């Protein structure tokens, strides 16, 4: 997805989510967001948090897409962990070394820009649909629980991560065939 259309999607879904939140629960008592439901913050922190999240995702997406960074190493002889080490920390390493090293800056920017960004777009659609169903369907209101919302959102995060893992495995198999 190009940066401009990605930016529009992120900004639009965040704005729509904030509008729906305000329309359906102006006092935030039904808000499922962690910073509201658990930490107890109010509107100003909620808005600032969303702005910071959107700008950091867009900044990282721009940094990683502007230079067309290729995270996937070429000509790596070794197992999948070695390949994964080259992606995450920039060098061949064992599984134990991989667990105790921080990822490269470019990987963190890629992760924030792509993975978290894709999740945010999905979150926007899911939460907007949830608010619509919450206020238009009595049956949904009976079934609604914050835990279910978290379950659906974590499911989306799992799917996005799983798709990225599949992409890594596909690139690994291409590298091994060379």
C-alpha positions in Angstrom: 0.0 0.0 0.0 1.5 3.3 -1.0 2.3 5.8 1.8 -0.4 8.3 0.8 -3.2 5.8 0.8 -1.9 4.2 3.9 -1.8 7.6 5.7 -5.3 8.3 4.6 -6.5 4.9 5.9 -4.7 5.3 9.3 -5.9 8.9 9.8 -9.5 8.1 8.7 -9.9 5.0 10.8 -8.5 6.8 13.9 -10.8 9.8 13.4 -13.8 7.6 12.8 -13.0 5.6 15.9 -12.7 8.8 18.0 -15.9 10.2 16.7 -17.8 6.9 17.3 -16.3 6.7 20.8 -17.5 10.3 21.5 -20.9 9.7 20.1 -21.6 6.4 21.8 -19.8 6.9 25.1 -19.0 10.6 25.7 -18.1 9.8 29.4 -15.8 6.9 28.3 -17.5 4.5 30.6 -17.9 1.9 27.8 -14.5 2.5 26.2 -12.5 -0.7 25.9 -9.1 1.0 25.3 -6.5 0.0 27.7 -5.5 3.6 28.6 -9.1 4.4 29.5 -10.5 1.1 30.9 -7.4 0.1 32.9 -5.4 3.3 33.5 -8.4 5.5 33.9 -7.2 8.4 31.7 -9.7 10.9 30.1 -10.3 12.4 26.7 -7.2 14.6 26.5 -4.8 11.8 27.1 -6.8 9.5 24.8 -6.5 12.0 22.0 -2.8 12.8 22.6 -2.1 9.0 22.7 -3.9 8.5 19.4 -2.1 11.4 17.8 1.3 10.2 19.0 0.5 6.7 17.8 -0.6 7.9 14.3 2.4 10.2 13.9 4.9 7.5 15.0 3.4 4.9 12.7 3.4 7.3 9.8 7.0 8.5 10.5 8.3 4.9 10.7 6.3 3.9 7.6 7.8 6.8 5.7 11.3 6.0 6.8 11.1 2.4 5.8 9.2 2.9 2.6 11.1 5.9 1.3 14.4 4.0 1.0 12.7 0.7 0.0 14.6 -1.2 2.6 14.9 -4.9 2.0 15.0 -6.6 5.3 15.6 -10.0 3.8 19.3 -11.0 3.4 20.6 -12.7 0.3 22.9 -15.7 0.1 22.7 -16.8 3.7 23.9 -20.3 4.2 22.4 -21.7 7.4 19.3 -22.7 9.1 16.1 -20.6 9.6 17.4 -19.2 12.9 20.5 -17.9 11.2 18.4 -16.3 8.6 16.1 -14.8 11.2 19.1 -13.4 13.1 20.3 -11.7 9.9 16.9 -10.0 9.5 16.5 -9.0 13.1 20.0 -8.1 14.4 21.9 -7.9 11.2 24.3 -10.8 11.7 24.3 -14.6 11.9 23.6 -15.7 15.4 22.4 -18.7 17.4 18.9 -18.9 18.9 20.1 -17.9 22.4 22.0 -14.9 21.0 18.9 -13.9 19.1 16.8 -13.9 22.3 19.2 -11.5 24.1 19.8 -8.9 21.4 17.8 -5.9 20.4 16.6 -5.7 16.8 18.2 -3.3 14.4 16.7 0.2 14.3 15.4 -0.4 10.7 13.6 -3.6 11.9 11.9 -1.6 14.8 10.9 1.1 12.3 9.6 -1.5 9.9 7.7 -3.2 12.7 6.1 0.1 13.9 5.4 1.3 10.4 4.1 -1.8 8.8 2.9 -4.3 11.4 1.5 -1.9 14.0 0.2 0.3 11.1 -1.7 -2.5 9.5 -3.1 -3.5 12.9 -4.3 0.1 13.5 -6.2 0.1 10.3 -7.8 -3.2 11.2 -8.5 -1.9 14.7 -10.3 1.1 13.3 -12.6 -1.0 11.2 -13.3 -3.5 14.0 -14.0 -0.8 16.7 -16.2 1.2 14.3 -18.2 -1.9 13.5 -18.4 -2.8 17.2 -19.8 0.6 18.1 -22.3 0.5 15.3 -23.5 -3.0 16.4 -23.5 -2.0 20.0 -26.0 0.8 19.4 -28.0 -0.8 16.7 -28.4 -4.4 17.9 -29.9 -5.3 21.2 -28.6 -8.8 20.8 -25.0 -7.5 20.4 -25.4 -5.4 23.5 -26.3 -8.5 25.5 -23.3 -10.4 24.2 -20.8 -7.5 24.4 -17.9 -7.8 26.8 -14.6 -5.9 26.7 -12.8 -9.3 26.8 -14.4 -10.2 23.5 -13.2 -7.0 21.9 -9.7 -7.7 23.1 -9.9 -11.3 21.8 -10.9 -10.1 18.4 -8.1 -7.4 18.3 -5.5 -9.8 19.5 -6.7 -12.2 16.9 -6.1 -9.6 14.3 -2.6 -8.9 15.7 -1.9 -12.7 15.5 -3.0 -12.8 11.9 -0.9 -9.8 10.8 2.2 -11.3 12.6 1.5 -14.7 11.1 1.3 -13.2 7.6 4.7 -11.5 8.2 6.2 -14.8 9.4 4.9 -16.5 6.2 6.6 -13.7 4.2 9.9 -14.4 6.1 9.6 -18.1 5.5 8.9 -17.6 1.8 11.9 -15.4 1.4 14.0 -17.9 3.4 13.0 -20.7 1.0 13.9 -18.5 -2.0 17.3 -17.8 -0.5 18.0 -21.5 0.1 17.2 -22.4 -3.5 19.8 -20.1 -4.9 
